[in-house]
Amino acid sequence: MTTPIRFELIKTCRQTGARLGILHTPHGSFETPMFMPVGTLATVKTLSPEELKEMGAGVILSNTYHLWLRPGHDIVEEAGGLHAFMNWDRGILTDSGGFQVFSLSEFRRIEEEGVYFRNHLNGDKLFLSPEKAVEIQNALGADIIMAFDECPPYPATYEYMKQSIERTSRWAERCLKAHRRPNEQGLFGIVQGGEYEELRRQSARDLVSLDFPGYAVGGLSVGEPKEVMNRVLEFTTPLLPADKPRYLMGVGSPDSLIDGAIRGIDMFDCVLPTRIGRNGTVMTSEGRVVIKNAQYARDFSPLDPNCDCYTCRNYTRAYIRHLIKCDETFGIRLTSYHNVYFLIKLMEQVRQAIREDRLADFREEFFECYGFNKP
Ligand SMILES: CCNc1nc2cc3[nH]c(NC)nc3cc2c(=O)[nH]1
């Protein structure tokens, strides 16, 4: 079977072990480590495909659960798939809906066959199974689709986690069997196991034996301390094939992106840049700026003096503060544009540091400048 997703390992950073790679997809090839902007409802909120392209976005995410409910995967399929529907001709990854079921719907019942829960919009009873999640993603047509898994809450007992990962492995096999378009869409397995090394090993062993074209590390960025995430990555990524892409779901903040790349992660996604952008918080090379603060009322400097994005080249903190205070839509467009640009450019700097075998030095400099604590 010709897999549509291929990971090309270019080099490994001598200082940290981080990887520089190229992710080849049916909609283009993109360097890794990469940050993938999230476009839950088939749009990266407030930004156009042209703006995403000009800032260098390669792969963006859309959300199976949400698109299943609205507009319905049948309408997207009729449009010719997500790329045609949203006029995006680069890479698209869809998640499988599992996470939303666990995070959006308080009522739910998990059975072997799948999950029973309620539509978060109107309370209707719903059912998602590995087969249904793959059917929806086959209709949406993303280049990378995700297995249907359970992302247990943090913390979870060893006993609960063990039976959960064993079911997630059985679900992963059912996803592979249900996948109708393996030559056009790469199905990634999701490793679970919480903070338990033995369970991460068991989950990774099960999934690697099924030979997926790529693997995600799931069950993280769910409220655990950063040290726990880093420790889990340290003993999980080495269990995954070096010639396959590794995707850390739901991450993240600038420091977590750097620390994840150092621990062998190639792909990241997070709603952070557009979500905090909508309430007027921006990431800058000197730390976070909450633009509504009175201190910026007469500050005619750019959001970030070291940024060359459209927002920072053309508008001042005072002006953007004014727009946000007045609830002017253009304001959140400017903050969202800058935040997505910031993370995409951060990954460019990470890739350059890997080329120069100095990612640990870069981490030091960035943390110093950004104001993160050292360890
Ligand atoms: C593809 C659906 N499955 C799936 N999505 C996830 C999405 C996440 N998003 C975050 N933090 C914001 N952690 C996540 C974990 C998972 C996970 O373990 N599984």
The ligand as an ORCA input file, in Angstrom:
! r2SCAN-3c Opt
* xyz 0 1
  C      -8.026     12.763     17.880
  C      -8.870     12.773     19.100
  N      -8.152     12.148     20.203
  C      -7.446     12.862     21.080
  N      -7.412     14.196     21.003
  C      -6.729     14.897     21.983
  C      -6.764     16.290     21.971
  C      -6.098     16.988     22.984
  N      -6.015     18.325     23.268
  C      -5.279     18.412     24.412
  N      -4.998     19.561     25.056
  C      -5.558     20.807     24.644
  N      -4.873     17.211     24.857
  C      -5.378     16.303     23.990
  C      -5.336     14.902     23.996
  C      -6.020     14.205     22.991
  C      -6.044     12.755     22.984
  O      -5.449     12.085     23.851
  N      -6.766     12.127     22.025
*
